[in-house]
Amino acid sequence: MIKKFTFLGLVLSLVFGLSFNAFSQQQELPEWRLKKYLSEEEMYLPISTRSFVETPPPTGEVRFPGEYEPMQAVMIVYPLGIPVELVREMAEDCKVITVVTSYEQSSAESEFQSAGVNMDNVEFLNASTNSYWIRDFGPWYIFNGTEPAIVDNIYNRPRPHDDDLPGHFAEYWDIEMFGMKVVHTGGNMMEDGRGNGVSDDIVITESVAEGISEDEVYQRMKDYLGIDPYHVTIDPQGDYIAHVDCWGKYLAPDKILLARVPESHPRYPYYEEVANYFATTNCCWGYPYKIYRVDIPMNGIAPYTNSLILNKKVLVPMGSNNTYNQGAINIYQEAMPGYEIIGVENDSYWDGWLNTDALHCRTRGVMDFDMLYVDHRNVVFGEQEWHDSIAITSKFIAYSGADLKQDSLLIYYSIDGGEYQTAKMTATGNPDEYVGYIKGYQGKSKVDYYVFAADESGRRYQQPVFGELDPHTFTMEEHAKELLTLNPEEIIFDDTYSDDVPELLTITNNTVSDVVIENITIENSEYELDYEFTLPYTIAVGESVEVDVYFTIVFKNGLYDTEIVITSSVGEQIVPVKYTGGVSLDENNLVNVEIYPNPMNDVLTVKGDDIDDVSIFNAVGQEILTVENTNNIDVSALGSGLYFVKVTDRKGNVVVNKVVKE
């Protein structure tokens, strides 16, 4: 039976098979069947009898996508270990690749057609298998740079046909396959797509038994799969299978679902030990994992973590207790808003779900080789130190090779629960990297945001995948200095009387209430500033007024240092006025110089012939940074705005360029 659970409570039931007490089945099976249906002969075969070819690791940057990333297909084996109704469900949205012998393919086609499976979404790979646990022996898909590839490992079951399957799929897709010498199995591996991975410690035990040291396991997981850190834990379930998918699952890079047993259960301390470990371990985004607990009863079938995430659906195996079933559905809905949660029942006598073998074990997704990947690693979270803007940096990788839509690289953000607004992201100059800025918040503001991208292949993706239903979140520290905003904050004149010197001082009310300007004066001066309003003057929130400062100070005060003092209902503020020999912004006689990127990010590159020094000035001509004989200048401390970059060569030639930092 397949049950679909949505936020509207929609339930669709598809009935099949014979009813049987699956828990009794599990208890009555002989030992050789409990071991994932190992035959008695297989139980005594050594691992070293299997076929395996070790290769050097990939040479590009390796990424092992998470299960919740875009999938183009799902792999299964025929004769089926899953209900045919589940095949029909999966074929609604993506390809279903069925591994079957040529002799049995017609039977598979007939069974699928009779069940109403969309045959346009069904493909067959003719190969022999020893079992239907394709999760365990099937290929592990990675990106080697931007190219798809397969990683094969030493499968921890003595089944030669199963062990050969990754090679068949490498030929099927015509992609490269790498041989990683680690004794492993797919059911004991979960990854977050950002380099974090989790397995039970049987991976170490079985590898060491084959002469592979623990250090080699960790190094090879990093070299072949890009997994670092690799979290190798105890097996809280304590059963024969020792597979992580029997008790835990990544739901997102920062979310982990973990099973929970009653306190009276003898394994309770072990489940809690693992839960405490992840609750105090940082995810790839820099904060502790968000832990979701799914309850399982003392007795009975409850294989809830053994689910399959397939694009925007989650296929959850149902157990023998309806109350616990509904509880599992509720937890998935809470953790994965916007996803369709589908409960899948299977009480078949021969291949019903077990606590150690269910839906996830018998299926395996195939990543979209042409996916659009949004990799915003430096997630902003927690309370942030006050700045008038927050930079959000992300990489966007179109594995299809399609161009990114430059007007669709966006930050969506909401301030204090308000409507979402957007900020466009622009290239930083680093490979695949873009930056945008969140602005307009106040002290103590709560900001929700997510990053979105689209490419010319028609693909769209966002991080987090839940978008505004469960975005990234941060808060601003209290901004106690609720004074007027002055632009510029400092006025500097030089002996060139450049037209770039501002004539106006802009006073803006960015506080939370109206402000009364009581007085504006020039310190130690007999002259008054020019302004077109009468004091005292009330400035409403968000309103600005302007004061003419250029002619008053420059021509009447004879170019000496002084101060403009603004006295208002929120306190006294000072704008320094200085005279300096300064830089002439009209000098442009140096040739063969390159200054980029523009807009600049945290590093500004200056290249040219015989450069002697580089100086950076703010918008009002104040020199704020000088470096000598360097190409790459650290400008991370500079705020957003307009700057002038003055480059001088050893002959005294000078060029000045305008550069913006957003």
N, C-alpha and C positions, 0 to 999 in steps of 0.2 A: 504494500500500500504506500502510495506517495501522498503526503499531506503538504499543501502549500500554506504557509503562514505569512500573511502580510500585515501591515499596520492597521488595515481595515478589518482584519480578522477573517479574511477569505480562506476557506478550506476546500481543497479539491482532493477527493479520495479515489484511488485506483486500486481495486482489490485483485489479488492474485494469490496463487499458491495454496498450500495446505497449512492449517494452523498446527502448531506444535510448541511445546514448552522448551524454548531454546536453552534455558538454564539447565533443565534436566538433560538436554542433549549434550551440553558441555560436560556435565559431570559423568555421563555414561560412556563418552568416547574413550577408546583405549589410548594408552600413552602415545603411541606412534601417530594417532590422528590429532591429538592435542598439540603436537609439535608441528603445527601448520600442515597437517596431512603428510608428514614425512612417512614414507613407507618404512617397514622394519629394515629393509636392506639399506635404504638411504641413511638411516640413523647411524650406521657403522662405517660410512664412507668418509675418508678424511677430506678436508677442504682442498688440499693440494692436488686432488685428482681433477679439479675443474680446469677449463681452458681460460687463459688470461694472457694478454700481451701488454706489457708495460711500455709506455712511451715517455719521451720528455714532456714536461708540462707546457701549457699554452705560453706563447711569448707576448701576447697583448695583455691589456688590462682585463682581468677576468671578473665577470659578474654572474652570480647564480640567482636568477630572479625568484622572488617569492611567489607562493601559490596564488596570492590575491592580485598579482599583476595580470595584464591582458593575456588571454589564452586563445590560440587559434584552433585547438583541437583537444580531445581527450582520448586516451588509449585504453582499450579493454581487450580481453581475450575471450574467444569462443572455443568450446562450449562456455556459456556464461557462468560467472560467479555472482552476478547481480541480477535483479529483476529486469525483464525486458522493458517494463514500464519506465525504468530509470534510463535505459538507452533512448527511449522516445523523448524523455524530458531533456536529456543532454543534447540531443540532435536538434532541438528547437533553436539553439543559439550558436552552435559551433560544429565543426566536423567531429565525427566519432570514427576513429581509426580502429578497426577490429582485426586483431591478429588471429588468423585462422588458417588451417591447412586448406589447400586447394580442393581436397576431397570433401571438406565440410562446409565450404563457402556457400554452396547452394542452400544448405539447411539454414545457415545463418540468415541469408537473404530472405528466405521464406518466413522464418520466425519474425524477423524485423518488420516485414511488410504486413504480416497478419496483425501485428501489434500497433500498426499505424505510425511506424517510425518514418521520419522524413528521409527518404533514401537519397535525396540530393546532397544530404550532409553526411553520408556514410561512405567510407573508403575501407578497403580491405588490404591487409598486408599478409601475404601467404608465407607462413613460417610455422614450424612445429614448436610447441611449448610443453613443459611438463606440468604446469599448474596455471591458475588464473591470477596469481598475486603479482600483477604487473607493476604495482607500486614498488615492490622489493627488487625485482630483477630488471625492470625497464630502464631505458636510458635517462641519464641526468643531463638536462639541457642547460647550456651556459652561453654567455656572450664572450667571445675572445676578441677583445676590441669591440668592433661593431658587427662582427660576423658570428652567426650561430654555430655552435659546435656541441658535441656530445662527450660526456665523461663516463667512462666505464670503470668499474672497480671489481675487486674479487668478491663475487656474490657468496654470501655465507650459507648457501645450500648446495648440495652436490647434485645439481640438475643441469646437465649440459645444454639442453635446448633452451631453457630459460636463460642460461648464462650467455648464450650466443645472441640474444635478442637485440642488445644495443648496437651490435654490428649491422644487423638487418635494417635497423632504423637509420643508421648513418648512410647506408646505401639508398634507402627509401627517400631521404631528404637530400642526398648528395652533399653532405656536410662532413667536416673533419671529426674524427673521434680520437680522444686521448685516453690512455690507459693509466689509471691512478692505482698504485699498488697499496691498497688499504682494504682490509676485510670489512665490508659494509653492506647495508641494505637500505632501500628507500624508505621503508616504514620507520626507520630509526634516524631519520634526518629531517629537520625542519630548518628553513632559512628565511631571513627577512628581506632579501634582495639588496641589502646594503652592507653585506659582509659579515653579519652575525649568524651563527648557526648553533643548533642544539641537538644533542644525541644522548642516549643512555650510554653508560660506560662499557657496555658489551662491545662497542667498537674498539675499545682499547684492549680488552681481554682477548677477543678473537684475533685481532691483528698481532698482538704480542705472541700468541700461540703459533703464528705463521712466521715468526722471526722479524716482525716489523716493530720497532720500538715505539714507545709512546710519543717521544719527541718527533719521530718520523711521521706519525699519524697527523700531528698538529701541523707540521711543515707542509705535508702533501695536501692537506685540506686547504691550506692557504694558497699553495702554488697552483693547484688544479681547479679549485672552486672559488678562490677569493675569499674563503671563510676565515676571518680573524676579527674579533675573538670567536673562539669555538668553545661553547659551554657544554662540557661533558659532565653529566649529572649521574646521580644514583638512579636506579629504577624503582620509583615508589610503588609501582604495581606489584613487583616481586613475583611475576609470573614467568613462564618459560620463554615468552616471546621477547621481552625486554626491548620493545619498540616505543619510541617517544610518542608516536601518534595514537597510542592506546591511553595516554593520560594528559597530553598537552598539544597545543596548536598555536602557531602564529596567526593572528587575525589581522594584524597590521604591523608595521615596523615597531610600534610602541605598545602593542597589545598582545597579551598571551592569555589563552584560555587554558585553565588547569582543572583537572578533576578534583573533587573533594568527597571524601568518604566520611561516614559518621564517626564521632569521637570514640565510639566503642569498637570500631573496626581495628583489627590488629596492625594494619598498615597505616593507620592515621598519622603517626609521627613522621613517617617517611614522606607522605603527601605534603604535610605542612612544612617539612624541611625544604623541599623543592620550591614550594610557594614562597616561603620567606626569602630564599635565595634570589628569585627573580624580582620580588617586591623591593629588594634593596640593591638591585643591579641596574645600571643605566642602560637604556636602549641606545640605538645608534644616534638618536637625536639629543642625547645628553642628559636625560632625566630618567628616574626609575620607571621600569615597565608598569603599565596599567594592567593589573591582574583581574581577570574575570574567572569566577569559580562556578563550575557546573556540578551539581550534586548528583551522586550516584548512590543507589540504595545498598544496604548491607548484602543483600542477595538479589540475584536476577541479572538480566541483560541490560546494560546501560553504556553503549559504546559511543557516547556523544562527541568526544574529541576526534573520533575517526571519520570526520566529515571531509567533503571535497568542496573547496571554493572554486567556482567556475564562472569567471567574469563577475556579473552582478548577482549571482545566485550562490546560495550555500546549501548543499545537499547533506542533510544530517540523518544518520542512521537512527532509527527509533528503537527503544528497548522494550522491556516486558512490563513496565509500569507507566500507565498513562499520566499520572501526576508528575513523575520525574521527566517524562517526555516533554510535557508542556513547560516545565521549568527550564529544560535545556533550550527549547525554542525561544523562550523569553530572554534568556541570557544572550543568545546570538543576536536577537533583535536589538537589545540594549547596546551591545558592543559594536554592531555593524549597521548603523542606521542607513536606510536607503537601499539595503540589500533585500532580495527576496529569500526568505528562509523556508526551505522545503524539507519536511520530514519524510523519510523514506523507510517504510516498514518492509521487513523480509523475515518471515517466520517459516521459510521452507525447511523441511526436514533435513535436506542434504546440504544446503549451502546458506542457511540462515545466518544472521549476524551473531557474532560472539563478542565478548568483551575484549578478546585478543585478536579479532579479525572481523573487520566490517567493511564499510563502503570505501573508505580511503585506501585500504589495502588492495582493493581490486580495481582501482582506476588510477590513472596518472595523466595530469594535464600536460599539454605541449605549449610552451610559451609562444606568443606572437613574435615571429622572427623580425617583423617590421614595426614593432611597437614604438610608441613615443614615450620616452622616459623623462619624468620630472624628478630631478635629484636635488632637492633643497635640503642640504645637510646641516647648515648652521641655523637650525630652528631657533627662533626667539621665544623664550618661555620664562615664566616666573616674573618677578619684579625687576624692571629695567631702570638703570640710572637715567636721569632726565636728559633728554636731547630733544631738539625741536623736530627731528625726523629720525626714523629707524630704517636702516638699509636692510633689504631682503635680497639675498643673493641665491641664485639657483643655476644649475646646469640643465640644459634641455638637449636631449639626444634623440634624434629621429633615426632609428636603426634602419628605416627603409631607405635612407639617403635623400628623402624629400626635404625641400626647403621648409624652414619654420615660417609660420605666418607672423611677421614682425609686429603687426598690430594686434596680435592675439596672445602675446606673452605678457601676462597680467598678474598683478596681486589684487585679490579681492579682500577687502577688509571692512570691518564694522567696528565703530567706536561706541562703547557703552550701550550696546544693544541696538544701535541705530541701523538704518538701511545700509546695505553693502555698497561700497563705492570701489572704484578701480584705480590702480596706478600702473602705468605702462613700464615695462622692463626693457632696458637697453643693454647692448653688448658692453662688457667690461674690457675686452681685449684679450682676456684669457680664453683658452679653447672651450667652446660651448657654454660659456658663463655669461649670465645676465644679472642686472641689478635694478631694483626699483625702490621707492621710498614710501613709507607710511607716514603721513603727517596729519595735523589737525586735532590731535588729542590734547587733553589737559592733564594736570597732575592727578593721580589716582584713577585715571581712565583705564578701563578694561578693553583690550583690543583683540578681536578675533580675526584670523586671516587664513587664506589658503592661496596657493600658487597654481596658475592655470596656463596651459599651452595648447596650441593647435599647429598642425603642419599641413602641407599641401597634399598629403595622401588622404586627408579627411579624418585623421586620427586626432582625438582630443584626450587630454589627461590632466589630472590635478593631484596635488598633494596638500593635505591628506586626501585619500580617495573619497572620503565622505563629504568633502566640500564644506558648505556652511552648516551641514547637519552635525558635524563634529570637527571644527577647525582647529588649527594651532591657536594658542591663546597666551597673551602676556598682559601684564599690568605696568603702568608707569608709577614711579615713586612720586610721593607728594611733592608738588612744585610750589614751595612755600613763598617764593619771591614773586608775588602777584603784582608786578609793576607794569608800567607801560613798555611797549616794545619800540625801540628807537632804531631807525635805519638812516644813515650808518651809525654804528656804535662809537665810531671815532672818525674825525675829519682831519685829513692831512693835505696840506698844500705844498707844492714844490715850486721852484723858480721858473718853471716852464709855463705856468698858468694854463695847464692843459684843459681842454674842454671836457675831459673825463672826470674832472673834479666835480662832485655833486653840488648843485646850487640849493637843493632842498633837503631839509631834515624832516623825515616822515615820522610822526608820532602815532602809534596804533594802540588801541585798547584791546588787549587779548586777555583781560581778566574776566571774572565771572559777573561783574556788575559795572554800572556806569562809574566813570572816574571824572573828577573835577580838576582841570588844570588851573592852578592858582597863580603861577608866575613863571616867566621864562626870561632869563637874564644871561648877559655875557659877563663872566667874572672879570673884575678889574678893568672894566671898560665904561666909557661915558656914553657909548652908543647903544641903541636898542635894535633888536632883531625885527625883521619885517614879517608879519603874519596877518592873514585876512580874517581874523576873528577877535572878539573882545574877551578879555579875561575878567573874572573867572569864566572858564568855558567847560561845558560838560561833553565828554566823549562817550557815546554809547558803546556797548560791547560790539567789537568788530569794526568800529568806525576808525578812520584815520584823519589827521590834519597835517598840514605842511607848513614849515617855517623856512623862509628864504634866508640863507646864511652866507652865500658866496660873496656878494658885493659888500655886505656889512663888515664881515671879518677881514677879507683880503684887502680891500681898498681903504677902509677907514681905520683899521687897527694896525696897519703897517706890518703884517706878517710876523706876529710873535705868538708864542704858545699861550693859550688861554683855555677857558672852559665855558660850555653852555650848561646852565643849571635849570632843570625843569622841576618845579615844586608842584605836587598834586596831592589829591586826597589819599593816595596810596604811598606817599613818601617822596623823597628827593632823589633824582637821578642826574648823572653828570655825563655829558658828551665831551671828551677831550678834543681840543682843536690844536693841531701842531703844524709847525712849518719845518720843512726839510728840503735839502737839495734834491732829494727824490730821484725818480727815474723818469726820463722822457719817454712817453708812450708812442712817440712818433719815429723812433729809431728803428730802422728795418734794413740795414745794409749788410747783414751777415747772410751768406748763401750756404746751401748744402746742409741745412739743419732740419731734422724731423722731430716733431713733438707730438706724442700720442700716448694713450687714446684720448679722444676728445668727444664726449665727456670722459673725464678721467675717473679711475677708481682709486684703489689704495696705493697703486704704483704708477708713477708717470715716467715714461721713457723719453729720453732726450738723446738723439744721435746726430753727430755732425763732425766736421773736420776741425781738429785742434781746439776743442772746447776747453776753455779755461775755468769758467764757473757758471753756475746757473742760480738765478735768484727768482723767488716767487713773491708777488705783491698781491694784496687783496684789492677789492674793487675801488677803494679810495686811495690807492697808491702806497699803502703801508707795506714795507718789506717785512715778510714773516718767515722766510726760509732761504738759506743760502747753502749751496753745496759746491764742492770742487771735484772735477775730474771723475764724474760718475755718469753712468747711463740711466740707471734705474733709481728713481727718487721715491722714498717712502712719504706719501702724502695722506696716509690713513688718518692722521690727527686733524686734518683740515675739514671744516664743515662744508655744507653745500653752498654753492654760489659761484660768482665770477672771479677769476684770478688772471693775473698777467705773469707770464713766464719770460724772464729776460735772460738771454743766452749771450755770453761774451766769449770770443775766441782769443787766442794768444796774440793776435795782431791788434786787438782792441775793437774789432768789429762787433756790432751788437744787433740782435733781433729781438723783438718783443711780440709775443703771440698771446691772444686771449684764449683761455681754457676754462671750461665749465666743469664743476663737480656737482653732480645731482644728489 
